[in-house]
Amino acid sequence: MPHCEDVLVEEHLRELATRLQGPARLKSDLLTEARHGLLDAVEAYREDGVPATEAQRRAVAEFGSPAQLVPSWQAELAVGALRGLSLRMLAIAGVLVVAGDLTWHGASWSDGPQPPAVYRLLSASVDWIWMGALLLAVAGLVVVTVSARSARPGLALAQRVVGAGLTGILLLGMLAGTALFAWSIGLWDAALTWPPMIIGVVLAGAAYFSLARAARGWLRATAR
């Protein structure tokens, strides 16, 4: 609990916290660093004989207002959100690409008549979608790495383009994957009780949920 003389500092930090959106850990780190800086400034003023309340006011004014601080901090949070989304997409899309065919391996209907051509096209499209997601995830990590070393204006646009691409390809992958599963059940009744299919659907659902949360976090961080 903050001491009475720290109230202005905590109020300033709370206002900053309400205006910032992004990865919880990174946001917490920024606010913790800000708290330490503010309290150090207050202590320095107090050592010079400045009264407690005035020391807080000076420290807060010197540190900067939310209007001054939030744009750069929010940009850092947006980069962190893109990093998280890219890493999660890289891991999950990689698993989906590798494990997708295993869902069908050894199925009782695999030796039967070939499914319609449109179905085969949809199935191939799902693989291509997640391959595209892998490439976009790599691009996202490259943009994040370059952004950490440079402040060129064009990088902000690149971050938004890659983030929007990852979000869009996630929606496309979810729609295509769901349609493929529904169509598979319609073609083969046994698909609904095929263990690899059941496991695949559960894992895919968890993956979609995880990626959707990461994409939502990026959208919120970028919208601020």
Sequence and secondary structure as in RCSB ss.txt:
>XXXX:A:sequence
MPHCEDVLVEEHLRELATRLQGPARLKSDLLTEARHGLLDAVEAYREDGVPATEAQRRAVAEFGSPAQLVPSWQA
ELAVGALRGLSLRMLAIAGVLVVAGDLTWHGASWSDGPQPPAVYRLLSASVDWIWMGALLLAVAGLVVVTVSARS
ARPGLALAQRVVGAGLTGILLLGMLAGTALFAWSIGLWDAALTWPPMIIGVVLAGAAYFSLARAARGWLRATAR
>XXXX:A:secstr
   GGGHHHHHHHHHHHHH  S HHHHHHHHHHHHHHHHHHHHHHHHTT  HHHHHHHHHHHH  HHHHHHHHHH
HHHHHHHHHHHHHHHHHHHHHHHHTGGGTTT TTTTS    HHHHHHHHHHHHHHHHHHHHHHHHHHHHHHHHH 
  HHHHHHHHHHHHHHHHHHHHHHHHHHHHHHHHHHH GGGGG HHHHHHHHHHHHHHHHHHHHHHHHHHHHH 
